[in-house]
Amino acid sequence: MPITKHHKKKYPNSEWVRRRNIRRMTQRLASKLGTSDTAEATVHSKDNLEEVRSTSVKPKQKGLWQRSMGAIKRAFAAKRGS
C-alpha cells in the first residue's frame, strides 16, 4: 500500500518505547505504594479475628468404575493366593 504524502507517524518507535517504559514504571510505583497501605490495615485487623473451624471432610463415595476395578483386583488377588 503506497504511503500518501499526508501520512506521517505521530512519533517514532523509540519514543513509543520510552513512553511505555514510563507508563510501566508509574504503574509499578503506584502498586508498591498501594500495597504498603493495605499491609498496615491488615496488622490492625488482626485484633478482631475470630477463630473459625471448618467442618470435617467426608470421604468421597467411590464411583462405579472404582468399585468394579476393586472387585476385579480382589478376584485376581484371590487367584494368586490359592
Buried (B, 14 or more C-beta within 10 A) or exposed (E): EEEEEEEEEEEEEEEEEEEEEEEEEEEEEEEEEEEEEEEEEEEEEEEEEEEEEEEEEEEEEEEEEEEEEEEEEEEEEEEEEE
